Structure formats: C-alpha cells, structure tokens
Amino acid sequence: MPISTPAPDAAPEGTPTRRELNKAATHTAIIDAALGLLRTSGPGNFTVEDIAAEAGISRRTFFNYFASTDAALAAISHSFLDSAIQQLRLRPTDEPILQSAQAALMALADPRTVAPLAEMFALTQQSPLMAHTELDAWEYCREQIFAVARERLSASPAASDELYIRALSGSVISCGKAAMEAWFGRRGQDLSPDSLAELRLLLVEAMALLGSGFATPATTHPSTATPSS
C-alpha cells in the first residue's frame, strides 16, 4: 500500500503552515515599513508605493493585505489589542467581563507589549492628517471587543441585548482612550519602559473605574503613588 507524503507546506494540526507563516511575515513587513516611513517622513509624506518598496513587495501584494496607507498604519496598534483579546479569551467564562479585562491587561506583564499602541497614539497627536488612522484603530478595537463580549455573554440573557453589548464595548473603548490621553498628558513622547508600564497600569485602572461604576477614586491614585519602602 503506498505511503502518502504530506504536502510541502503541510503542518501538524494547530501548527501554522508555511503559507500562513509567509503571510504573517509579509503582514509584519508591511506594518514595519509603514511605521518606519511614518517616523522618518512624517504623516502624509509617503504612499502605498513607498511602503511596498520598503517592505520588498509589489503594490498589488500590498492591497492583498491593506486597503490604504491609513489601514496599514492603524494595524500598528493591533498587536497589543490582539494579545489582550487572546488573554481575555483565556479567562473563566463565568467571570465578570470587566474583571476579566483587567486580568487580561495585567497578564501582559512586559511593558514593551504596549509600545506599538503607545507610539501610534503619540504620533497621531502630532498631526491632523493622522486623525483618520486613529479612528480606524479605535474602530478595530471596538469591533474586537464587541465580538468577545458577545462570545462571553452567549449563555446569558444579555446575549440578545444588542444595546447592552454595544454600550459595554463602547464604554471599554472610551475608557481605553481616556487612559491613553491621561498617559500622553503626563508623558508625551516618552516611550521608556517606565512610561510604558505607567500606560499599562492606567489601562488597568480605567477598566477598574468602569467596573466600579466610576466610584470616587482614592485621594492617592495607584499610578501616581509613591512606593512604600
């Protein structure tokens, strides 16, 4: 009986295939190229063709992944959200969703995880040309949080309450934006490990405020308190 030979890019179940790895590498190369051009050329000073050339791909290949330069730039911040969503899906399904959101953010222990989100937010504050990119990024966040909220609430009466799920996901986004704005007001362009750690903590605290119904905060805010010796 002949022995079947796996296809060259076949992989064990659960392991990415060669094709999937190549697609992921191209996706990352495009995002890295877009961020590099944003840093060196500034908003509005480069095109799809520039990004494609920097990434070593064709213009046609670029459009297989992104619809515009704005879409490629917005994707820079997606890595943090995707990591947070992955952690959120690991939380117990009977845990309150806002408590799970705090735990998911705390699980991202390395401050560098939040670096792409922080850098994109800082860059978008410098130019009105980046306003559409920022809107794209937040809309992606809202869609992902809406999907996860619906998954987690599928067994509860709230699963059929469209208003509840939309209000919840919208509130999470608003609190996330408030944390980003508070961080930028304190730190500006500072992307040091200490600054990124503070941003991560502010995101956690924003979810805690939402979960508590915005109870009056303590006199000394945790993110600004002086550590005891």
C-alpha positions in Angstrom: 0.0 0.0 0.0 1.6 3.3 -1.0 2.6 5.7 1.8 1.1 9.2 1.3 3.6 12.1 1.6 2.5 15.3 3.2 2.4 18.4 1.1 5.5 20.6 1.4 3.7 23.2 3.4 1.6 20.8 5.5 1.9 21.1 9.3 0.6 19.2 12.3 -2.8 20.3 13.4 -2.6 23.6 15.3 0.8 24.5 13.8 0.9 27.3 11.2 1.6 26.1 7.7 4.5 27.5 5.7 1.9 29.6 3.7 0.4 31.0 6.9 3.9 31.9 8.2 4.8 33.6 4.9 1.6 35.6 5.0 2.2 36.6 8.6 5.8 37.7 7.7 4.5 39.8 4.8 1.9 41.4 7.0 4.5 42.3 9.6 6.9 43.6 7.0 4.2 46.0 5.6 3.4 47.3 9.1 7.1 47.7 10.0 7.7 49.6 6.7 4.7 51.9 7.3 5.9 52.7 10.8 9.4 53.3 9.6 8.2 55.7 7.0 5.9 57.5 9.4 8.9 58.1 11.7 11.3 59.3 9.0 9.0 61.0 6.5 6.1 62.2 8.7 2.3 61.8 8.2 1.1 62.3 4.6 4.5 62.2 3.1 4.6 58.7 1.8 2.4 56.5 -0.4 1.4 52.9 -0.8 4.2 52.5 -3.4 6.7 53.7 -0.8 5.5 51.2 1.8 5.6 48.4 -0.8 9.1 49.3 -1.8 10.3 49.5 1.8 8.7 46.1 2.5 10.1 44.5 -0.6 6.8 43.6 -2.1 4.7 44.7 -5.1 1.9 47.3 -4.9 -0.6 44.6 -5.8 0.6 42.5 -2.8 0.2 45.5 -0.5 -3.5 45.7 -1.5 -3.9 42.0 -0.7 -3.3 42.9 2.9 -4.5 46.5 3.3 -6.9 48.9 1.5 -4.9 52.0 2.2 -1.9 53.6 4.0 -4.3 54.5 6.8 -5.3 50.9 7.2 -1.6 49.8 7.3 -0.8 52.4 9.9 -3.9 51.6 12.0 -2.8 48.0 12.1 0.4 49.0 14.0 -1.6 49.1 17.2 -3.4 45.9 16.6 -0.7 43.6 18.0 -1.4 44.9 21.6 -5.1 44.5 21.3 -4.8 41.0 19.7 -2.6 40.0 22.7 -5.1 41.4 25.2 -8.0 39.7 23.4 -6.1 36.4 23.5 -5.6 36.8 27.2 -9.3 37.7 27.7 -10.4 34.6 26.0 -8.3 32.5 28.5 -10.3 33.9 31.4 -13.1 31.9 33.1 -16.3 32.4 31.1 -18.3 33.0 34.3 -16.0 35.8 35.5 -17.4 39.4 35.1 -16.2 40.7 31.8 -14.7 43.9 33.1 -12.8 41.9 35.8 -11.6 39.6 33.0 -10.4 42.7 31.0 -8.4 43.9 34.0 -6.8 40.5 34.4 -6.1 40.2 30.7 -4.2 43.6 30.8 -2.3 42.6 33.9 -1.2 39.3 32.2 0.6 41.4 29.6 3.5 41.8 32.0 6.1 43.1 29.6 5.6 46.9 29.1 7.1 46.6 25.6 3.8 44.8 24.6 2.1 48.2 24.8 4.8 50.0 22.9 3.2 49.9 19.4 -0.1 51.2 20.8 1.8 54.0 22.7 3.9 55.1 19.7 1.0 55.2 17.3 -1.1 57.2 19.8 1.8 59.7 20.3 2.3 60.0 16.6 -1.4 60.6 15.9 -1.5 63.5 18.4 1.1 65.4 16.3 -0.8 65.8 13.0 -4.4 66.2 11.9 -3.5 64.0 9.0 -3.4 61.1 11.4 -7.0 61.6 12.7 -8.4 59.0 10.2 -5.8 56.5 11.1 -6.6 56.9 14.8 -10.3 56.4 14.1 -9.6 53.2 12.1 -7.6 51.8 15.0 -10.3 52.5 17.6 -12.9 51.1 15.3 -10.9 47.9 15.0 -10.7 47.8 18.8 -14.5 48.3 19.2 -15.2 45.5 16.7 -12.9 43.1 18.5 -14.3 43.9 22.0 -17.9 43.6 20.7 -17.1 40.2 19.3 -15.5 38.9 22.5 -18.3 40.4 24.7 -20.9 38.6 22.6 -19.0 35.3 22.9 -18.7 35.6 26.6 -22.3 36.6 27.1 -23.7 33.9 24.8 -25.1 31.9 27.7 -26.7 34.8 29.5 -29.9 36.8 28.9 -27.7 39.8 27.8 -26.6 37.8 24.7 -29.7 39.0 22.8 -29.5 42.6 24.1 -27.8 44.5 21.3 -27.8 47.8 23.3 -26.1 46.2 26.3 -23.3 44.7 24.2 -22.8 47.8 22.2 -22.9 50.1 25.2 -20.4 47.8 27.0 -17.9 47.6 24.1 -18.2 51.4 23.5 -17.6 52.1 27.2 -14.5 50.0 27.2 -13.2 51.9 24.2 -13.9 55.2 25.8 -12.1 54.2 29.0 -9.2 53.0 26.9 -9.0 56.3 25.1 -9.2 58.2 28.4 -6.2 56.2 29.7 -4.2 56.9 26.6 -5.0 60.6 26.8 -4.1 60.8 30.5 -0.8 58.9 29.8 0.1 61.2 26.9 -0.7 64.3 29.0 1.8 63.1 31.6 4.5 61.5 29.4 4.2 63.0 25.9 6.6 61.3 23.5 8.3 59.3 26.3 8.4 55.6 25.3 10.7 54.4 28.1 9.9 51.2 30.0 8.7 53.2 33.0 6.4 55.3 30.8 5.0 52.2 29.1 4.5 50.5 32.4 2.5 53.5 33.6 0.3 53.4 30.4 -0.4 49.7 31.1 -1.4 50.5 34.7 -3.6 53.3 33.5 -5.4 51.0 31.2 -6.0 48.5 34.0 -7.2 51.3 36.3 -9.6 52.6 33.6 -11.2 49.2 33.4 -11.5 49.2 37.2 -13.2 52.6 37.2 -15.7 51.3 34.6 -16.3 48.1 36.7 -16.9 50.1 39.9 -19.4 52.4 38.2 -16.9 55.2 38.5 -16.8 55.3 42.2 -14.9 58.3 43.6 -11.2 57.4 43.3 -8.9 57.3 46.4 -7.0 60.5 47.3 -3.8 58.9 46.1 -4.2 57.3 42.7 -2.3 54.0 42.4 -0.5 55.0 39.3 0.9 58.2 40.9 1.5 56.9 44.4 5.0 56.8 45.8 6.0 53.2 46.5 6.5 52.4 50.2 9.9 51.4 51.3 
